[in-house]
Amino acid sequence: MESTETREAKPDSGRVAGLDVFRGLVVAAMFFVNYLAGMPDTPHMFQHEAVGIDHFTFADLVFPAFLLMVGVSVPLGLGRRLSRGESALGTVRHISLRTLALLVLGVATVEYWAFDPVATGLSSPTWNLLFYLGVFLVWLDVKPFALLNRGRTALLMRIAGVVLIAVLFAVARFDYQDGAGPTTIQTSWWGILGIIGWCYLPNALAWYGLKRFQTRKGRGDRTTLAGLAALFGLEVAFYCLCDAGVISGPVFDAICSKVNLPPLFGSHAALVTAGVFAGELISAVKEGRRRLAFWFAEAAFLVAFGQFLRIWQVANKINGTASWCLLTAGIALAGLAFCCMAAETRPGARLLGWAGHVGSTAMLAYVLPEIFSRIMDATALLLCPAIGWPEYDFCPANLWNLVWPWWSTGGLRGILNAVLVASLVAAVAAFCGKKRIRLKL
């Protein structure tokens, strides 16, 4: 989902700024709704809709917009590799390693609830912070310090990071409260980044295969667009057939217990494909206004198709239905189009410049709240016993109480508290984006 590749691949700064701006707004919205999750006395629109309800809230729009931008970035990032003549093996290796990185990050960030510090010999915050140290050693790209990004130094850092991550996973033990006791890490679910990884894999491979076929046969961009449309239809059909029970069986169900195939390779994958289609239009349609018209047309189609599917299935985020994916994808794509329009104006560029910086380092921005949370947990574990305070929840040395004074009460003060914390995290992300510090998966 990184946009630096898109900036280098496309010289039209207004258009690319619009992509970064929308991506940054989505990440900032994610900060806000995640901080409000579980907070009492907050408007329903900021909470996820309950399972099985034919309705979605503002909070339910954030993840689809994130997935859409993953798709939009595929033709731009991989297109740069294709244009410089990188081998097919090299590109497939890049796609596979990026997928693996997303899966590892996804699982590591969602399984901390079952972490067993006694069996592991490390506290949960310590293990997580060491894990992110390994992630930074492998994938952190710091443009101001170019020496760290190339040559022997970069290689040694990556090797050290891989070894650190491998050792941490080897020693970690998790208790899933299933009677089996402490065990190695399992996948109760793949996490947001893991879902992105599974959806990215087939779409990236499909786009790359279609583009190579188009280039070799001397076909126009319509070949790739037609192939993407066919893939989109297959993914929606796959989810709907699974939802109707047509595709099922012991083997299929056993696979789905580990990798939930219907949403990952059906509804969610179709959402990413819609983004890939929109991203391909950037190169296929050169004139800006005409491209925006195509985006709005695609958005209208997605909304209409999603509404049509509501005849048979609810539009619900928790269920991951195709109707929800398509409706929210259409809304997100329209939002992207409006952001690109705003970014091409001087007032819009000034007003939304911060969002462009956040969007330019979206993957790093995504993990910042998790890192800050683990730092606060670590301070509580270290400082509260040192001052002889037995209750962590009310310990003066616990930074959570300083950052979240109104977490337990919620209401208007809790909402304002979430706005402030989300703004601070966004400011740190914007600074990193401005200084060209990012996670380069």
C-alpha positions as CSV (number, residue, x, y, z in Angstrom):
1,M,0.0,0.0,0.0
2,E,3.0,2.3,0.0
3,S,2.7,5.3,-2.3
4,T,6.3,6.2,-2.9
5,E,6.5,3.8,-5.8
6,T,3.4,5.5,-7.3
7,R,5.1,8.9,-6.9
8,E,8.1,7.8,-8.8
9,A,6.1,6.0,-11.4
10,K,3.8,8.8,-12.3
11,P,4.9,12.4,-12.7
12,D,1.4,13.9,-12.4
13,S,1.8,15.3,-8.9
14,G,-1.8,16.4,-8.5
15,R,-3.2,13.0,-9.2
16,V,-0.7,11.2,-7.0
17,A,-1.2,13.8,-4.2
18,G,-4.9,12.9,-4.4
19,L,-4.1,9.2,-3.9
20,D,-1.9,10.0,-0.9
21,V,-4.4,12.4,0.5
22,F,-7.2,9.8,0.4
23,R,-5.0,7.1,1.8
24,G,-3.9,9.5,4.6
25,L,-7.5,10.4,5.5
26,V,-8.4,6.7,5.6
27,V,-5.5,6.0,8.0
28,A,-6.5,9.0,10.2
29,A,-10.1,7.7,10.3
30,M,-8.8,4.3,11.3
31,F,-6.9,5.8,14.2
32,F,-10.1,7.5,15.4
33,V,-12.6,4.6,15.1
34,N,-10.1,2.2,16.6
35,Y,-9.6,4.4,19.6
36,L,-13.3,4.7,20.1
37,A,-13.9,0.9,19.8
38,G,-15.3,-0.3,23.1
39,M,-15.6,3.1,24.6
40,P,-19.0,3.6,26.4
41,D,-21.5,6.3,25.5
42,T,-20.4,7.0,22.0
43,P,-22.5,7.3,18.8
44,H,-23.4,4.1,17.1
45,M,-22.0,5.4,13.8
46,F,-18.5,5.1,15.3
47,Q,-18.9,1.5,16.3
48,H,-19.0,-1.6,14.1
49,E,-22.4,-2.9,13.4
50,A,-23.3,-6.2,15.1
51,V,-23.1,-9.5,13.2
52,G,-26.0,-10.4,11.0
53,I,-27.5,-6.9,10.8
54,D,-28.2,-5.5,7.3
55,H,-26.5,-2.2,8.0
56,F,-23.1,-0.6,8.1
57,T,-21.8,2.4,10.0
58,F,-19.1,5.0,9.4
59,A,-16.6,2.7,11.2
60,D,-17.5,-0.1,8.8
61,L,-16.4,2.1,5.8
62,V,-12.8,2.5,6.9
63,F,-11.4,-1.0,6.2
64,P,-13.0,-1.3,2.7
65,A,-11.4,2.1,1.8
66,F,-8.0,0.8,3.0
67,L,-8.5,-2.4,0.9
68,L,-9.5,-0.3,-2.1
69,M,-6.3,1.7,-1.9
70,V,-4.3,-1.6,-1.7
71,G,-5.8,-2.4,-5.1
72,V,-5.2,1.0,-6.6
73,S,-1.5,0.8,-5.7
74,V,-1.0,-2.6,-7.4
75,P,-0.7,-1.3,-11.0
76,L,1.3,1.7,-9.9
77,G,3.9,-0.2,-7.8
78,L,4.2,-3.3,-10.0
79,G,4.0,-1.2,-13.1
80,R,7.3,0.4,-12.2
81,R,8.9,-3.0,-11.9
82,L,7.5,-4.0,-15.3
83,S,8.7,-0.8,-17.0
84,R,12.3,-1.2,-15.8
85,G,12.4,-4.8,-17.2
86,E,12.5,-6.8,-14.0
87,S,12.3,-10.5,-14.6
88,A,9.1,-12.4,-13.9
89,L,10.8,-14.4,-11.3
90,G,12.0,-11.3,-9.5
91,T,8.5,-9.8,-9.5
92,V,6.8,-13.0,-8.3
93,R,9.4,-13.2,-5.5
94,H,8.6,-9.6,-4.5
95,I,4.8,-10.3,-4.5
96,S,5.4,-13.5,-2.4
97,L,7.7,-11.9,0.1
98,R,5.3,-8.9,0.5
99,T,2.4,-11.3,1.1
100,L,4.5,-13.2,3.7
101,A,5.5,-10.0,5.5
102,L,1.8,-8.9,5.7
103,L,0.7,-12.3,7.0
104,V,3.5,-12.3,9.7
105,L,2.6,-8.7,10.7
106,G,-1.1,-9.5,10.8
107,V,-0.8,-12.6,13.0
108,A,1.7,-11.0,15.4
109,T,-0.5,-8.0,16.0
110,V,-3.7,-9.9,16.8
111,E,-2.5,-12.9,18.8
112,Y,-1.1,-10.8,21.7
113,W,-4.3,-11.5,23.7
114,A,-3.3,-15.1,24.2
115,F,0.4,-14.4,24.9
116,D,1.7,-16.3,27.9
117,P,4.5,-14.3,29.5
118,V,5.4,-17.0,32.1
119,A,5.8,-19.8,29.5
120,T,7.7,-17.4,27.2
121,G,9.9,-15.8,29.7
122,L,9.2,-12.3,28.4
123,S,6.4,-9.9,29.0
124,S,3.9,-9.2,26.2
125,P,5.0,-5.6,25.7
126,T,8.7,-6.6,25.6
127,W,8.0,-9.4,23.1
128,N,6.0,-7.0,20.9
129,L,8.5,-4.2,21.0
130,L,11.3,-6.6,20.1
131,F,9.2,-7.9,17.2
132,Y,8.8,-4.4,15.9
133,L,12.5,-3.8,16.2
134,G,13.0,-6.8,14.0
135,V,10.4,-5.4,11.5
136,F,12.2,-2.1,11.4
137,L,15.6,-3.8,10.8
138,V,14.1,-5.7,7.8
139,W,11.8,-3.2,6.2
140,L,12.3,0.3,7.5
141,D,13.4,2.7,4.7
142,V,14.9,5.9,6.0
143,K,15.7,8.2,3.1
144,P,17.6,10.8,5.1
145,F,20.1,8.1,6.0
146,A,20.6,6.4,2.7
147,L,23.6,4.4,4.0
148,L,21.2,2.3,6.0
149,N,19.2,1.3,2.9
150,R,21.9,-0.1,0.7
151,G,25.1,-2.2,0.7
152,R,26.5,-4.4,3.4
153,T,24.9,-2.3,6.2
154,A,21.4,-2.9,4.9
155,L,22.1,-6.6,4.3
156,L,23.4,-7.1,7.9
157,M,20.4,-5.2,9.3
158,R,17.9,-7.3,7.4
159,I,19.6,-10.6,8.4
160,A,19.6,-9.4,12.1
161,G,15.9,-8.5,11.8
162,V,15.0,-11.9,10.2
163,V,16.9,-13.8,12.9
164,L,15.3,-11.7,15.7
165,I,11.8,-12.3,14.4
166,A,12.4,-16.0,13.9
167,V,13.8,-16.4,17.5
168,L,10.9,-14.4,18.9
169,F,8.4,-16.7,17.2
170,A,10.3,-19.8,18.3
171,V,10.3,-18.9,22.0
172,A,6.8,-17.4,22.2
173,R,4.1,-19.4,23.8
174,F,0.4,-18.7,23.6
175,D,-2.5,-20.0,25.8
176,Y,-5.7,-20.1,23.7
177,Q,-7.8,-21.2,26.7
178,D,-8.7,-24.5,24.8
179,G,-7.3,-26.8,27.4
180,A,-4.1,-27.5,25.5
181,G,-2.0,-25.2,27.6
182,P,0.8,-23.0,26.2
183,T,1.6,-23.7,22.6
184,T,3.2,-22.0,19.6
185,I,1.4,-19.2,17.9
186,Q,-1.9,-20.2,16.1
187,T,-4.1,-18.2,13.7
188,S,-7.4,-17.4,15.4
189,W,-7.7,-14.9,12.6
190,W,-5.2,-13.2,10.3
191,G,-5.7,-9.6,11.4
192,I,-6.2,-6.6,9.1
193,L,-2.7,-6.8,7.6
194,G,-3.1,-10.6,7.1
195,I,-6.4,-10.1,5.3
196,I,-4.6,-7.5,3.1
197,G,-1.9,-10.0,2.4
198,W,-4.2,-12.8,1.3
199,C,-6.2,-10.4,-0.9
200,Y,-3.1,-8.7,-2.4
201,L,-1.6,-12.0,-3.5
202,P,-4.1,-13.2,-6.2
203,N,-4.7,-9.6,-7.4
204,A,-1.1,-8.8,-7.8
205,L,-0.3,-12.0,-9.6
206,A,-3.4,-11.6,-11.8
207,W,-2.6,-8.0,-12.8
208,Y,1.0,-8.9,-13.5
209,G,0.1,-11.9,-15.6
210,L,-2.5,-9.9,-17.6
211,K,-0.1,-7.0,-18.1
212,R,2.7,-9.3,-19.4
213,F,0.2,-10.9,-21.7
214,Q,-0.9,-7.5,-23.0
215,T,2.7,-6.4,-23.6
216,R,3.8,-9.6,-25.3
217,K,0.7,-9.7,-27.6
218,G,0.8,-6.0,-28.3
219,R,-2.7,-5.6,-27.0
220,G,-4.2,-2.4,-25.6
221,D,-5.1,-1.6,-22.0
222,R,-8.6,-3.0,-22.6
223,T,-7.2,-6.5,-22.4
224,T,-6.0,-6.0,-18.8
225,L,-9.2,-4.2,-17.9
226,A,-11.3,-7.0,-19.3
227,G,-9.3,-9.6,-17.5
228,L,-9.7,-7.7,-14.2
229,A,-13.5,-7.4,-14.8
230,A,-13.6,-11.2,-15.3
231,L,-11.6,-11.8,-12.1
232,F,-14.0,-9.5,-10.2
233,G,-17.0,-11.5,-11.4
234,L,-15.4,-14.8,-10.5
235,E,-14.6,-13.6,-7.0
236,V,-18.1,-12.3,-6.3
237,A,-19.6,-15.5,-7.7
238,F,-17.3,-17.6,-5.5
239,Y,-18.4,-15.8,-2.4
240,C,-22.1,-16.0,-3.3
241,L,-21.9,-19.7,-4.1
242,C,-20.1,-20.4,-0.8
243,D,-22.7,-18.2,1.1
244,A,-25.5,-20.2,-0.5
245,G,-23.8,-23.5,0.5
246,V,-23.2,-24.7,-3.1
247,I,-19.4,-24.8,-2.5
248,S,-18.8,-26.8,0.7
249,G,-17.6,-30.2,2.0
250,P,-15.3,-31.6,4.7
251,V,-12.0,-30.6,3.0
252,F,-13.3,-27.1,2.1
253,D,-14.5,-26.6,5.6
254,A,-11.2,-27.8,7.1
255,I,-9.3,-25.3,4.9
256,C,-11.7,-22.5,5.9
257,S,-11.0,-23.2,9.6
258,K,-7.5,-21.9,8.9
259,V,-8.0,-19.6,5.9
260,N,-11.5,-18.2,5.6
261,L,-11.7,-18.7,1.8
262,P,-15.1,-17.1,0.9
263,P,-14.2,-13.6,2.1
264,L,-10.5,-13.7,1.6
265,F,-10.6,-15.0,-2.0
266,G,-14.2,-13.9,-2.7
267,S,-15.8,-10.7,-1.3
268,H,-12.7,-9.0,0.1
269,A,-10.6,-10.0,-2.9
270,A,-13.3,-8.5,-5.2
271,L,-13.0,-5.2,-3.3
272,V,-9.3,-5.2,-4.0
273,T,-9.9,-6.1,-7.6
274,A,-12.2,-3.1,-7.9
275,G,-9.3,-1.0,-6.6
276,V,-6.9,-2.6,-9.1
277,F,-9.3,-1.8,-11.9
278,A,-9.4,1.9,-10.8
279,G,-5.6,2.0,-10.5
280,E,-5.3,0.5,-14.1
281,L,-7.5,3.4,-15.3
282,I,-4.8,5.8,-14.2
283,S,-2.5,4.6,-17.0
284,A,-5.3,3.6,-19.4
285,V,-7.1,7.0,-19.4
286,K,-4.6,9.9,-19.6
287,E,-7.0,12.8,-19.4
288,G,-7.8,13.6,-15.8
289,R,-11.5,14.6,-16.1
290,R,-12.3,11.6,-18.2
291,R,-10.6,9.3,-15.8
292,L,-12.6,10.8,-12.9
293,A,-15.8,10.2,-14.9
294,F,-14.8,6.5,-15.3
295,W,-14.1,6.3,-11.5
296,F,-17.5,7.7,-10.7
297,A,-19.1,5.3,-13.2
298,E,-17.3,2.4,-11.6
299,A,-18.4,3.6,-8.1
300,A,-22.0,3.8,-9.3
301,F,-21.8,0.3,-10.7
302,L,-20.3,-1.1,-7.4
303,V,-23.1,0.6,-5.3
304,A,-25.8,-0.7,-7.6
305,F,-24.4,-4.2,-7.7
306,G,-24.0,-4.3,-3.9
307,Q,-27.5,-3.1,-3.4
308,F,-28.7,-5.8,-5.8
309,L,-27.0,-8.5,-3.8
310,R,-28.8,-7.3,-0.6
311,I,-31.8,-9.2,-2.0
312,W,-30.0,-12.4,-0.9
313,Q,-27.5,-11.3,1.8
314,V,-27.1,-8.7,4.4
315,A,-24.6,-5.8,4.0
316,N,-22.5,-6.5,7.1
317,K,-18.8,-6.0,7.9
318,I,-18.4,-8.7,10.5
319,N,-20.0,-11.2,8.1
320,G,-17.7,-9.9,5.3
321,T,-20.5,-10.1,2.7
322,A,-20.1,-9.3,-0.9
323,S,-23.0,-6.7,-0.7
324,W,-21.1,-4.9,2.0
325,C,-17.8,-5.0,0.2
326,L,-19.2,-3.7,-3.1
327,L,-21.4,-0.9,-1.5
328,T,-18.5,0.4,0.6
329,A,-16.0,0.0,-2.3
330,G,-18.3,2.2,-4.4
331,I,-18.5,4.8,-1.6
332,A,-14.7,4.7,-1.1
333,L,-14.0,5.1,-4.8
334,A,-16.2,8.1,-5.0
335,G,-14.4,9.6,-2.0
336,L,-11.1,8.9,-3.8
337,A,-12.3,10.8,-6.9
338,F,-13.3,13.8,-4.8
339,C,-10.0,13.8,-3.0
340,C,-8.1,13.8,-6.3
341,M,-10.3,16.7,-7.4
342,A,-9.6,18.6,-4.2
343,A,-5.8,17.9,-4.4
344,E,-5.6,19.6,-7.7
345,T,-6.8,22.9,-6.2
346,R,-4.4,25.2,-4.3
347,P,-6.7,25.5,-1.2
348,G,-7.3,21.8,-1.2
349,A,-3.6,21.0,-1.4
350,R,-2.8,23.3,1.5
351,L,-5.7,22.1,3.7
352,L,-5.0,18.4,3.1
353,G,-1.2,18.4,2.8
354,W,-0.8,16.7,6.2
355,A,-3.0,13.8,5.0
356,G,-0.8,13.4,1.9
357,H,2.2,13.0,4.2
358,V,0.4,10.4,6.3
359,G,-0.7,8.5,3.2
360,S,2.8,8.5,1.8
361,T,3.9,6.2,4.7
362,A,0.7,4.4,5.3
363,M,2.1,1.1,6.4
364,L,4.3,2.7,9.1
365,A,1.4,4.8,10.1
366,Y,-0.8,1.7,10.6
367,V,1.6,0.1,13.1
368,L,2.4,3.3,15.1
369,P,-0.7,3.0,17.4
370,E,0.3,-0.6,18.2
371,I,3.8,0.5,19.0
372,F,2.7,3.4,21.2
373,S,0.3,1.1,23.1
374,R,3.0,-1.5,23.8
375,I,5.4,1.3,25.0
376,M,2.7,2.4,27.5
377,D,2.2,-1.2,28.6
378,A,5.9,-1.5,29.1
379,T,6.2,1.6,31.2
380,A,3.4,0.3,33.5
381,L,5.1,-3.0,33.9
382,L,8.5,-1.4,34.7
383,L,7.5,1.7,36.8
384,C,4.5,0.7,38.8
385,P,6.2,-2.1,40.8
386,A,9.3,0.2,41.2
387,I,7.2,2.8,43.0
388,G,5.3,0.1,45.0
389,W,1.9,0.6,43.4
390,P,0.1,-2.7,43.1
391,E,-2.9,-1.6,40.9
392,Y,-1.7,-1.0,37.4
393,D,-5.1,0.5,36.3
394,F,-4.7,3.4,38.7
395,C,-0.9,3.7,38.9
396,P,0.4,7.2,38.4
397,A,3.3,5.8,36.4
398,N,1.0,4.1,33.9
399,L,1.0,6.3,30.8
400,W,-2.4,5.0,29.8
401,N,-3.9,7.2,32.5
402,L,-2.2,10.2,31.1
403,V,-3.1,9.6,27.5
404,W,-6.7,8.2,28.2
405,P,-8.1,10.1,31.2
406,W,-11.7,9.6,29.9
407,W,-11.5,6.1,28.4
408,S,-13.7,4.5,31.0
409,T,-16.4,7.2,31.0
410,G,-16.6,7.9,27.2
411,G,-19.2,10.4,26.1
412,L,-18.2,13.7,24.5
413,R,-15.0,13.9,26.6
414,G,-14.0,10.4,25.5
415,I,-14.7,11.4,21.8
416,L,-12.6,14.5,22.2
417,N,-9.9,12.4,23.9
418,A,-9.9,10.0,20.9
419,V,-9.7,13.0,18.5
420,L,-6.7,14.4,20.4
421,V,-4.8,11.0,20.5
422,A,-5.6,10.2,16.9
423,S,-4.3,13.7,15.9
424,L,-1.1,13.2,17.8
425,V,-0.5,9.8,16.1
426,A,-1.3,11.3,12.7
427,A,1.1,14.2,13.4
428,V,3.9,11.6,14.1
429,A,3.0,9.7,10.9
430,A,2.9,13.0,8.9
431,F,6.4,13.9,10.1
432,C,7.6,10.4,9.1
433,G,6.0,10.9,5.7
434,K,7.5,14.3,5.2
435,K,11.0,13.0,6.1
436,R,10.4,10.0,3.8
437,I,10.6,7.4,6.6
438,R,8.4,4.4,5.7
439,L,8.1,0.6,6.0
440,K,9.0,-0.7,2.5
441,L,7.4,-4.1,2.3
